Amino acid sequence: MKNNKFNPKWVAMLCGASLFFTACSRNSGETEVASDMEKTEDHSEHNMEAGKSNEMMDLMHENMSAMQKVKMTGNPDVDFANLMATHHEGAIKMAQEEESSGSDTMLVNMAKKSPPKQKEEQDKLRDFVQNNQSATGDTAATMKMTQPMKSMMAEMNHNMAGTTDHHFASLMSMHHQSGIDMVKVYLPQAKTPEIKDMAQKIMDEQQNEKRKLDAWLKEHRQ
């Protein structure tokens, strides 16, 4: 009669093999989960970095979009005043963001000082526009004042890395340069002494701030 009893040695070997494959499967699953977690963490960190960059970048885009919507009259003084008042709005908002989120003492202090002065200039420029709504001229000539803004948008780094301070210094430097270039296009066309003098003052102030921002960026290379 055939003996149907299992050999104890074979039973032990089968059990050992079963435990081995179970452990391997579990380790493989844990490795995949760990890998997925690492990817998620890396992606999350990337999104956080992009989010930091986007905050200041979004303000810049918002300002550039607002400038594109400015209705040109063809009168150089009115068109400049309207464009620069809108241009100031972007600088004011970026300065407020730096003041609330920045950490560098020099940049934060700069951000605190700029808005009050720019708001005063902004009010004067808007008053001028309001009082000269009927003024018209050659829009082909005054449209050239929008070119610096378009050039700046083309040069903007949408994948900017670094801190809020770096974003502020870099983007504000570019923003000032577009304002400086706008003044340079306007001055040969200027007719109203009051607005011409204000434009020269704005250019001098923005050149001075830009030098400080560029020097800071040079000292704090990423």
C-alpha positions in Angstrom: 0.0 0.0 0.0 1.4 3.5 -1.1 2.4 5.8 1.8 0.5 9.2 1.3 2.3 11.0 4.2 4.3 14.1 3.4 8.0 14.0 4.0 8.7 16.6 6.8 11.8 17.8 5.0 9.8 18.7 1.8 7.2 20.5 4.0 9.8 22.6 5.6 11.4 23.4 2.2 8.1 24.4 0.7 7.3 26.7 3.7 10.7 28.3 3.5 10.3 29.0 -0.2 6.8 30.5 0.4 8.1 32.8 3.1 11.0 33.9 0.9 8.8 34.9 -2.1 6.3 36.7 0.2 9.1 38.7 1.8 10.5 39.6 -1.7 7.1 40.6 -2.9 6.6 42.8 0.2 10.0 44.4 -0.2 9.4 45.1 -3.9 6.1 46.7 -3.0 7.7 48.8 -0.3 10.4 49.9 -2.7 7.9 51.0 -5.3 5.9 52.9 -2.7 9.1 54.6 -1.4 10.0 55.4 -4.9 6.6 56.9 -5.6 6.8 58.9 -2.3 10.2 60.3 -3.4 8.8 61.3 -6.8 5.9 62.9 -5.0 8.2 64.8 -2.7 10.4 65.9 -5.5 7.4 67.0 -7.5 5.9 68.8 -4.5 9.2 70.6 -3.9 9.3 71.6 -7.6 5.7 72.9 -7.4 6.6 74.9 -4.3 9.5 76.4 -6.0 7.4 77.2 -9.1 4.8 78.6 -6.9 7.2 81.0 -5.2 8.5 82.1 -8.6 4.9 82.5 -10.0 3.8 84.9 -7.3 6.1 87.7 -8.5 5.9 86.6 -12.1 2.1 86.7 -12.0 2.3 90.3 -10.8 4.6 91.2 -13.7 2.3 89.5 -16.2 -0.7 91.2 -14.8 1.0 94.6 -15.2 2.2 93.9 -18.7 -1.4 92.8 -19.7 -2.7 96.0 -18.2 -0.3 98.1 -20.2 -1.3 96.3 -23.4 -4.9 97.4 -22.8 -4.0 101.1 -22.5 -5.8 103.0 -25.2 -3.3 105.1 -27.2 -4.4 108.6 -28.3 -1.4 109.5 -30.4 -0.6 112.4 -28.1 2.9 111.6 -26.6 2.4 113.3 -23.3 -1.0 111.7 -22.6 0.1 108.3 -23.9 3.3 108.4 -21.8 1.5 109.5 -18.7 -1.1 106.7 -19.1 1.5 104.0 -19.8 3.8 105.1 -16.9 1.0 105.3 -14.4 0.1 101.7 -15.3 3.8 100.7 -15.3 4.1 102.1 -11.7 1.2 99.9 -10.6 3.2 96.8 -11.3 6.2 98.1 -9.4 4.0 99.0 -6.4 2.5 95.5 -6.2 5.9 93.8 -6.5 7.3 96.0 -3.8 4.4 95.1 -1.6 5.0 91.4 -2.2 8.7 91.8 -1.3 7.9 93.8 1.8 5.6 91.0 3.0 7.6 88.0 1.9 11.2 89.1 1.5 14.0 88.6 4.0 16.9 90.8 2.7 17.1 94.0 4.7 18.3 96.2 1.9 15.6 94.9 -0.6 12.8 95.1 2.0 13.7 98.6 2.9 13.8 99.6 -0.8 10.4 97.9 -1.2 9.0 100.0 1.7 10.3 103.3 0.3 9.3 103.0 -3.3 5.4 102.8 -3.3 4.6 106.1 -1.6 6.8 108.0 -4.1 5.4 106.1 -7.0 1.8 106.5 -5.9 2.3 110.3 -5.8 3.8 110.3 -9.3 1.0 107.9 -10.4 -1.7 110.4 -9.2 -0.1 113.3 -11.0 0.1 111.3 -14.2 -3.5 110.1 -14.0 -4.7 113.7 -13.3 -2.9 114.8 -16.4 -4.5 112.1 -18.5 -7.9 113.0 -17.0 -7.5 116.7 -17.9 -6.3 116.0 -21.5 -8.7 113.4 -22.7 -9.4 115.2 -26.0 -5.7 115.3 -27.0 -4.8 113.3 -30.1 -1.9 112.8 -32.5 0.0 110.1 -34.5 -0.4 106.8 -32.7 2.3 105.2 -34.9 4.9 107.4 -33.1 3.6 106.9 -29.6 3.1 103.1 -30.0 6.9 102.9 -30.0 6.7 103.5 -26.3 5.2 100.0 -25.8 8.1 98.3 -27.5 10.3 98.1 -24.3 7.5 96.3 -22.5 7.2 93.7 -25.3 11.0 93.2 -25.3 11.0 92.6 -21.6 8.2 90.0 -21.8 10.3 88.1 -24.4 13.3 88.1 -22.1 11.5 87.0 -18.9 12.7 83.7 -17.4 9.5 81.7 -16.6 11.5 79.0 -14.8 13.2 81.4 -12.4 14.6 79.7 -9.3 15.7 81.2 -6.0 14.1 83.1 -3.1 11.5 85.9 -3.1 14.4 88.3 -2.8 16.0 87.0 -6.0 12.7 87.1 -7.8 12.1 90.7 -6.7 15.6 91.9 -7.5 15.7 90.3 -10.9 12.2 91.2 -12.1 12.2 94.7 -10.7 15.5 95.4 -12.4 13.9 94.3 -15.7 10.8 96.3 -14.9 12.9 99.4 -14.3 14.8 98.9 -17.5 11.5 98.8 -19.5 10.5 102.0 -17.8 13.9 103.7 -18.5 13.6 102.6 -22.2 10.1 104.0 -22.4 11.2 107.4 -21.1 14.0 107.4 -23.7 11.5 106.8 -26.5 9.1 109.5 -25.1 11.5 112.4 -24.4 12.2 113.3 -28.1 8.4 113.5 -28.6 7.6 115.4 -25.4 5.6 118.6 -25.6 4.4 119.3 -22.1 7.3 120.5 -19.8 5.6 119.2 -16.6 5.4 115.6 -17.9 8.8 115.8 -19.6 10.4 116.9 -16.3 8.6 114.1 -14.5 9.7 111.6 -17.0 13.4 112.6 -16.6 13.0 112.4 -12.8 11.4 108.9 -13.0 14.2 107.7 -15.3 16.9 109.0 -12.9 15.2 107.3 -9.9 14.8 104.0 -11.7 18.4 104.0 -13.0 19.6 104.5 -9.4 17.4 101.7 -8.1 18.4 99.4 -10.9 22.1 99.9 -10.1 21.4 98.8 -6.5 19.4 95.8 -7.6 22.0 94.6 -10.2 24.7 95.0 -7.6 22.7 92.9 -5.1 22.2 90.2 -7.7 25.9 90.2 -8.5 26.7 89.7 -4.8 24.0 87.0 -4.3 24.6 84.7 -7.3 22.5 81.5 -7.2 
